[in-house]
Amino acid sequence: MARPRNFDEYSVLDAVADAFWMHGYDGTSTRDLVQCTGLTQPSLYNAFGDKRALFLRALDHYLENTLRERIQRLESSMMPSRAITAFFREIVERSVSDEHRRGCMLVNAALGASPEDEEFRGLIAEEVSLMRAFFERCMKAGLKSGDIERVMPAEAAATSLLAVLLGVRVLARVDPKPALLTGAVAPTLAMLKLPPLSG
């Protein structure tokens, strides 16, 4: 009979995600994971699998509580145009307030992914596609309702917004100044006739 776990899985995944987010996959050792969770290596690996499996669980946990939560909340509570702008506003605010300059765990993982690891790159691509799909849904809904003025097809606008988002997330790692990040976003919002970040 399996022994019950004597730890809170959510808290452990929080700690593990923070470690990987701060140091990256290669830069996070088993010792780091043991230290940040207070669990032994056998306990960690018995519960979650090896380091790779633990990273994937931690990434999923991070995305569920950041990206996916934000998309669901904004899309269900705002007009499409304002949901897009609010998405970027929250990204900029989080980036500026992060004293460790961690950027986005997903984008960091994408930049560090090995070209040989097709399975891992595929998982990252799926998550990145969620962001583009959010932008496309908002653009299509806004164009249909008249909330958004047609400047270009929704698909092209979504791709442009995704490219800006990924660029902002990289900038947030190296120089998260408010003026720089807002300046990177503002022209695309204006071009698509979406509400400004300051609105």
Secondary structure, DSSP 8 states (H G I E B T S, - for coil): ------S-HHHHHHHHHHHHHHHHHHH--HHHHHHHH---HHHHHHHH-SHHHHHHHHHHHHHHHTHHHHHHHHHHHS-HHHHHHHHHHHHHHHHHH-TT----HHHHHHHH--TT-HHHHHHHHHHHHHHHHHHHHHHHHHHHHTSS--SS-HHHHHHHHHHHHHHHHHHHHH---HHHHHHHHHHHHHHTT---TT-
